[in-house]
Amino acid sequence: MAFDSLKDRQGGKERLRPMEIAHNSLFTAREKIALLNELKAEVTGAQQEGDDLGIDAEEIDAAIAEVREGVQSGVGADTVFKGDY
């Protein structure tokens, strides 16, 4: 799991949001997409079990789309590489 405990993160002071991952300059596009896909899998699994983590798949999809748009438009060329998505 990419995060200590996704439920703990969502309920704690350090809320992890998909757009925060998408805008984080410390990750490459490939890393962002991987983290967002892992987050989406965890959220989807939790929703199927009846748990609400405060994030939905659509929010994650929007963050993934933003990362891909950034790659195509060359935004963040220092950390985002074409072909990394």
N, C-alpha and C positions, 0 to 999 in steps of 0.2 A: 504494500500500500504506500502511496506517495506521501501520505500525511499520517501523523501520529494516530489520530482518531478523527475521522471526518465529523462525526457527531460532536466531539469535544470542540473542534475548531469552529463549527457553526454556532455553537452555544456560547463560546468564550469571547474574550475581548478581541482576539485575533481572527476575526471573521474572514474566511477565505472566499472570495467571490470570483467567478469565472473571468470577468473583465479585468480583475487585478492580475490574474495570470496572463491574460492576453496583452496587457500593457507593461508587463515586467521586462525591463531591459536587460536583466541578468540571464534570461533564457533565450535560446535560439528559437526560431519558428518551429523546428522539429520537436524541441523539448516542450514548448507550449502546447502543441497539438497532442503530444503524448500525455501530458498531465491532464489536459482537458478531456481527452478520451477516457482516461482512467477515472477521472472525477465523474464523468457521465455514466460509466458502468456502475460505479458505486451508488450514485443517486438513483439510477434506474432500479438497481437491486433493492435498495432501501424502500423505494416507493412500492415495489411489488410486495414487500413484507409489511406494508402499511405504515412505515416510518416516514416522517416529513423532515427533511434536512434543511428546508428553507431555500432550496435551489431546485429549479426544474430543468429538464433536458433542453427546453427551448432557449433558456438563458445560456446554457453551455454551447449550444449550436450557434448562437449569435456571437459568442466570443471566438469560436473556431472560425467563423466566417470573417470576423474582423482581422484575425491573424493572417488569414489567407489573402485578404484585400491588401493588408500592409505589405506582404511579400510581393504581390503583383505591382503595387505602386512604388516600391522601393523605400517605404518608410522604415526607419530603424536599420539602415543598411549595415550598421556596425555589428548587430547581433542577429539580424534576420537575413538568411541567405536564400536566394531563389533556388528552388528545387528541394528545400527542406520541408516542404509541406506535403 
